[in-house]
Amino acid sequence: MFEFTTPWVLFFILVSTLLILDLGVLHKKNREIGLSESLYTTLIYIIISCMFGTSVWHFQGPEAGMQFFSGYLVEKSLSMDNVFVISIIFSYLGIARHLQHRILFWGICSVIIMRGLMIYIGAELVSSFSWMLYLFGAFLIVTGLKLLFQNHDFNPSESKLMKFIESKFTIIDDVKCTSFFVKRDGKWYMTKIFVALMMVEVMDLVFAIDSIPAIFAITTDFYIVYTSNIFAILGLRSLYFALDHMSKQFHYIKHALAIILIFIGAKVFISHVVGEIPIQFTLLFTIGCLASAVVASIIVRTPSS
């Protein structure tokens, strides 16, 4: 299934270059990322992703290109919910804004590896057991319905991970600490920066359980699944700082995400009964849901004259 071909080499070179530029050139020092810079960086990542998707369209055909853009858009949309949870984690732990980019950077570096393993396992399961797609579809419908009708606000103090960390490790509460671990009086202590990194990693794993079945319901092409996933994640850091400034502005985004999940899950079963739903429709439906959610959020928040 996986062959180390030229498209893979070019993809990894591009991703590595972006990561090196990000940490090694643009963000060598810990500093706070402002709204304008985060929006500008987000736009750059979106443009690069679109250019990559266009190359997929050109070399692999329109069907593959639309699958990439559909997968990218779905993964990008689902990552918004992850962004809001990360904001809660940082707020709870009191992580200074100038240190948040560093945590997100190293978190996303490990996510690139972790997502690859999860997608590889998912692809092997789908390849060996075709009924797995129906299981994924049912899971997406249930997840979408829960997201639509239930309100589960994440509370870090009540999470099992936070309780486990506090019971097993000595955490030093020093806002001046900029390292993951510090040594004092001959003993090593874990800082809240590393606690935040662990929680961000675990939450991404949780969100991947939703997002990976969603893209497998769109395509089972390992290259398209993985590359669209990674390009959606690469812009997560800049997207976080943009949405963190505007987290209260888009109240209906979660509703849109729920509807998208339900639609993609139902698409698996509908395709079996009436035939394959065109990928163009999936792409347009996803764009329409997100655009409607943004417009509705703006209208609701606009004071009546």
N, C-alpha and C positions, 0 to 999 in steps of 0.2 A: 504493500500500500504506500509506504514512504520510500521515495527514491531521491537521492541527493542530486537533483538536476539543476540546470542553470537557473530556472525561476526561483528555486529555493535559495541558491547562493546569493542571487541579487536581492532577494527579500531580506535575508539575514544581514547582508552588508548595509542595506538601507536602514534597518532597525538599529543596528550597532552604531552607525554614524549619527543617527538622531539622538541616541542615548548619550554618546560621548559629547556631542555638542551641547546637550542639555545640561549635564552636570559639570563637564570639564571646561566649558567655555562660558555659557550664559549664566550659570548659577554656581560658580566656584565658591562663593561666599554665602553663608546663611543670611537671608534677607526676606522681608515680607514682599509677597507678590500682590501688586495692586490690581484693581478691576480692569483698567485699560490694558495693562500688560497681559493679564490672563485671557482677555477677549482676543487680543492680537495673536497670542500664541495658539489659542484654540483654533482660530481661523487658519493659521499656517498648517496645523496638523490636519485639519479637515481638507485643505487644498491638496496636501501631499497624499492623503488617503484617496481622494478622488482621482488624482493622477495615477496612483497605483491601480485603482479600480478600472480606470480607462485603459491601462495597459493590459489588464486581464481581459477586458472586453475586446481589445484589438487582436490579441494573440490567441485567445481561447474561444472567442465567439460571443455574440450578444447574450446568449442564455447564461453563460458563466459570468459575464459582466454584471448582469442584473441580479444574479444570485449573490455576488460579492456585495453589491450596493444594498441589497435587501438585508443580508446578514450584518453588514456594517451598521446600518441604520437601527436594526433591532438591538444589536449589542450596545450601541451608543445610547439608545433610549433606556435600556435596562440599567446601564451604568449610572444613570442619574439617581436612581434610588440608592445605589451604593454610595454615591457622593454625599447624600443627606445623612446617611448613617456614619460615614467618616467624620463629618462635621460634628456630630453628637459626641463621638469618641474623643476628638481633639478638645472639645469644650469641657467634657467631663474630667479629662486628665489635666486640663490646664496647659496644653501644649502651646507655647508661644508661636505666633503666626510666622515668624521668620525661620522657625525650625520645621514647619509643616511640609514644605516642598521636599526636604531631604528624606523625610519619612515616606512620603508618597513615591519618591524616585526609587528607593531601595525596595519598597513594597512591590512596585510594578516590575522591577527587574526579576524578582523571584516569581511573580505571577506569570511572566512569559514562559518560564519553565513549567510551572504547575499547570497552567492551562493546556500547554502542549501535551502533557501526560494524560490529562483528563479527556481531551479531545481524541487522542490516539486510542484510549480505552473505549470511548464511546463509539468511534468509527469501527473498531474491531467487533464490538457487540452488534452494531447495526448490520455489519457485513456478514456476521455468522448467524444472527437471529433477526430475520426481517420483522418479526412481530415486536421488536424493541421500539420501533418507530411509533407503534400504537400506544405502547406504554408511555413513551415520551409525550405523545399527544394528550393522553388522559391526564398526565401529571401537569402539563401546561394549563389545561382547562381548570383543574382544581386550584392550582396556584393563582391563576387569574381571578377566579371567583372569590378566593380568600382575600386577595389584594383589593378587590372591588367592594366587598361588603364588610370586611373586618378592618378594624383600626388597631394595628399592633405597633405602637411607637417603641423604638428600641431604647432600652434603659441599660447602659453599661454596668451600673452597680448591681443589677439583678442577673447579669449574664453568668453562665456557668464558667466561662473562660476567665472572666475577671476574678471570680471567687477562687478558682484554681490557682491563678497566678499569685494572688494575695496570700494564699495558704502555703504555697511552696517556695516563694522567693521573698527576699528582703528588698523592698523597693525604696529607694532614696527619693525624698521629696525635696528637690533642690531645683528651682527654676533656672539657675545659672548653668546647670549641666547641659552640655551639648553632645555628649557621647552616649552610646547605648549602655555602656557599663563604666563604672568608676571604681577605683581602688582606694580605700581609706582605712588607715590603721591595720594594714596587712590583709584586709578582707575586700572581696569584690561585691559590689552592689549593682542591682539592676536599676536603671533610670526609667522614668515615665516615658521617655522617648522610645525605648525598646518595647515597653508594654504597649504603647500605641501601635508600633510596627506589627507586633504579634496579633493584636486585635484587628488591624486592617487586613492582614493576611487571611485570618480565619473568616472574616466577613466576606472577603472576595471569594473564598472557597464556597461559602454558603450561597452567594449570589450566582456563582458559576453553575450550581446545581439547577438553577432556573434557566440561565441564559444558554448553556450549551445544548440542552434538549431543544430550545427554541430554534437555534440555527440548524440543527440536524433535521428539523421538520421542514426547513427550506431547501437544504442541499446536504448530501452526504459526501461531497467532494472534500477530502481532507485538507487539500491546499487552500481552497476557498474558505472553509470553516475556520482554519487556524489563522490565516492572514487577516480576514475580516475581524476576527476576535482581537488580535494583537493591535491592529490599527485603531480599533475602538478604545482599547485600553491605554495606548500610548498617549492619547490626548486627555486622559482622565485627570492628570495633575492640573493642567491648565483649566480644564472644565470645572474641577473642584473649586478653584479660587474664584471663577466667574459665578458659579451657582451659589457659592457660599455667601457672596454679596447680595444675591437675588433670591435666596432660598424661600422667601415668603411670597414671591411674585407669581409663582406658577402652581396654584393650588390644585389644578385639575390634571397635572402631569401623571400622577399615580393612577387616576382613572383611565387615562389613555393607555398607559402601560398594561393595565389589567385587561383592557379590551383587546390589545394587540396579542397578548399571551393567549387569551381565549380563542381568538381568530386563528392563530397559527396552530394551536392544538387541535381545533375543530377541522382545520384544513387537511390534516392527515386522514381523518375519517371520511370527510366529504370527497376527497380525491379518490378514495377507494370505491365510493358509491357512484359518483357522477363523472369521474374522470379528473385528470390533473388540472388543478387551478393554475392559470398562467402566472408566472413569476412577476410579470408586469403588474398584475392586479395586487399581489402581495406588497410590492414596493409602493404602489400608489395608496393602498389602504393604510400602510404604516405612516407614510408622510401625511395623509389626511388626518389621521387620529392625532398625531403630534401637533400639527398646525392648529387643529380645532381646539386642542387643550390649551395651547398658548394663547390663542385669541380669546377663548372663554375666560381664562384667568385674568387677562388684561381688562376685559369688559367688566368683570365682577369687581375688580379692584379699583376701577375708575369711578370716582364719586359722581353721583347723578347731579346734574346742574339744575 
